[in-house]
Amino acid sequence: MPAPLDDVVVLEIDNWMAAPSAGAVLADMGARVIKIEPISGDPMRGMGRPVKGDRFDAGLQDYDFQFDVDNRGKESIAIALDQPEGAALVRQLAQQADIFMCNLLTKRQQKFGLDPESLFKSNPKLVHATLTGYGTSGPDAWRPGYDVTAFFGRSGLYDSMREGDEGMVPMARPAQGDHTTGLAMVGAILGALRLAEKSGAGQVVETSLYEAAVWTQASDYAVTAVDHMPVRKRRRDQLLTITGNRFPCGDGNWVVFNMLPDAAYWPRLCKAIGLQDMIDEERFVDPKARYQNMAELIEIFDQALAAKSRDEWGKIFDDAGLIWGPVMGLHEVPQDPHAQELGMFPTIEHPQLGSYNTVNIPMRFATADVKPQGPAPQLGEHSAQILRDFGIDDAVIATLQEAGTVAQN
């Protein structure tokens, strides 16, 4: 089967996770993604958590799977961008690319001649894509941003996730905001590529961690942008419905319900957990009464659900036709039969280390070859071959390597 982007060449200058994750998606779609790294490499290299357990050989124990997931299927060339010859070399490569993507702030793009205006002079059909913390314009465009600061903090997401006004600010898991913003970057790039192909004119697109985070909260902001009122941060005993709440089970695991309207599911839920005598009790007779007595109701439900484990309750909930979900641990999800059926953790074959599981992108194609195309490259692994493919002869390559402009493989 063909891949959707198998004739597309992408140049990528970025680091950490957000923009690289977009490049990984494009590589999964078949694009030739060339990662241009500094001579010292992407600082994310070697920072991933090592695998645990004694069933892995030394190679896999030392392998950086977190770097791999955002850089799989790419080629790597290491170029000293701070040397005039290095910046000129990147501009030369961009003449034959379809997409140039980066996470460089505007001043750095201009410093190296990698801004849209400069690159369009020699490649007027180029798609130029930028991912930053806060965008390329506005009073804080200069500000570096990571997902914990720009995506979770500045956007209001951390604050809205607190339970009550005095609740602790939660901590996000690594790169959640990065990967979400990476998907926004992919969408912008594909739209711009379509326009460039139709019009023959270059396109400039961008996204930011800040903007992507606000979009993920669009249901809240649809109202808050109008009335500018703070969102109430409700504790579990302050939620509007008992049928849209979350509960601990007897084994310490949790379940979450989302059954609306409350009145339609209240009798069914009570029967399922053995509280049928409460269905018509005056304290809980209708949604308003249940809301007014939510703290008491939560305590009763917690006691009832403590009688069985999460998975035991799950079978009962399914038989009762309830809408629920298990709160699963990260370590459980790769073994989830449904995740396996969807192919959420496919296998990559590494030429030296053998096979290992990775994480699939959240999109599937019925008649296209979209999948992880291979492991992440070693630093500068393809430097010489990339330059040859772009028409640079071996004598020039040797000169660039001797000068330290391009790292030798």
Secondary structure, DSSP 8 states (H G I E B T S, - for coil): ---TTTT-EEEEE--SSHHHHHHHHHHHTT-EEEEEE-TT--TTTT-S----SSSS-HHHHH--HHHHHHHTT-EEEEB-TTSHHHHHHHHHHHTT-SEEEE---HHHHHHTT-SHHHHHTT-TT-EEEEEESS-SSSTTTTS---IIIIIIIITSHHHHTSSSTTS------TTHHHHHHHHHHHHHHHHHHHHHHHH---EEEEEEHHHHHHHHTHHHHHHHHHH--------GGG-S-GGG-EEE-TTS-EEEE--SSHHHHHHHHHHHTT-GGGTT-GGGSSHHHHHHTHHHHHHHHHHHHTTS-HHHHHHHHHHTT--EEEE--TTTGGG-HHHHHTT-S-EEEETTTEEEE----S---SSS--S--S----TTTTHHHHHHHTT--HHHHHHHHHTTSB---
